Amino acid sequence: MNENRIEFGATRRHEAIREVMRSGQVRSQAELRQRLRRRGIVVAQPTLSRDLRVLGLAKTPRGYIVPEAAVQFAPAATRDATLQRAIRTFVVSVQVAGSLVVVRTPPAGAHPVARALDEAGSPDVVGTIAGDDTVFVATPGERAARAVARRLTAALEKRSGEAGG
């Protein structure tokens, strides 16, 4: 084994990737690998590709961008379409609980719904917490929670109408 080569776990490697991304534009995976190597982290290309997917980094014509920037890069219509698709695909039920909206999904369905809600940029959604089959949607108050629940339920009803004919 090469004594100069240091193996890092995924957590350490992911943090290093985030640091590199914060320090400036990264145009390609090759450039990112080189910048990681300068920090003493040697990573194989397939592992780096997997890391980029896990971290949610997006490739644009100008290079890789972090998820927050990726959301701003996507047009509002695209973000809304993604949200509608996530609702129709995963949401089983919606219930208001004070200033929260509780969204139920099948197992493993909560994360895509929470992410789509966060990325949609609705002023009524302060943030989300996703478990395996439940998403808690935080809103500024009860009125906003009812409005979010109505929008989610309307998308569910649209799905039911499409299935019925």
Steps between C-alpha positions, in 0.01 A plus 500: 500500500622850421586661836423850364145400419253569779154344492217713632149395589204634309412757768846658494511487121155660470604785729814553291287513183273760662806706600637488145161604361484795741850611403420559134357372176562135405458434128545122487544184703864490389555848644325403822715184532813711448394754764420219745837339428670830596324465835638147536182321402531245221166383363411275207280651229204259560509583871511872425201468264306322774603771752374773267163323470475447877583865568249611237750708304368604161697526176431819304666642189730698733591206724374342819278692741384430853135399561391846620635653180347219295157589634545862394626385161182303425206704367200531733283300258748213513507506882119504508478210255744302717286570806179399322663178380628418852157561650322286241759224531554481876243684712239280665340750738526858621391628842535838671632498858514860624768677297631168365381295207550125541550325168489119490673299227585135439829385655798691350270758341543781751839630385407575136184678614684707763772595255247603234311709758820672614615567145163631382570820692149558637493785754253288702762224550762592760665157481444128512609199702479163325497162663444177310129537432410837654585861420442781749458826313562806718303811408484852648159430656171315487365699204811417293477135608142480374603664169787251451272209587240623246763517224632152580150355523402662168794323332386172658145554375637573153682163516177327605310668215761383248479142630121501482481591138 
